């Protein structure tokens, strides 16, 4: 099935040098080091997820996501829940994480929350986050995230929600950071394999 999202790379989602760590000049707040997988704050759909050693990264651990796309119509993702109150736009300007993918899989990295009463999903994405065989830091500033539009039926009528960019006032509604895998962007294998480490908020 073809991905509904255009193959673009927002200019503010950057691949950073590997030496850039939390103890550099950039101030960060750790969301998860993945030294364990906490079932109270993580959720998985249709994929296999486990905690694995990763001696090359600062905290020495990562989360590994594997999707074989065997389930028809499956929605393959790994989600990290945030504490109530979302993200303080006055304190933070983006999210960064380390990523490795021997299958060169492309992820959608999403800021998500509760659907609006009118049916509009709260789902802002950076859609072209590509992994490779080596650990690579990715930094996504909040203006990089975009709602790509949505169509649904309500009371027998089609409702169209247009595309929109993420604004600072939206950040307090963010409840989840979600990494989504699509079969059409699985990379160089029929099964996707991705590792993630050092999930952080970046301070202003």
Secondary structure by P-SEA (a helix, b strand, c coil): cccccccccccccccccccccccccbbbbbccccccccccccccccbbbbbbbbccccccbbbbbbbcccccccccbbbbbbcccccccccccbbbbbbbbccbbbbbbbbccccccccccbbbbbccccccccbbbbbbccccccccccccccccbbbbbcbbbbccccccccccbbbbbbccccccccbbbbbbcbbbbbcc
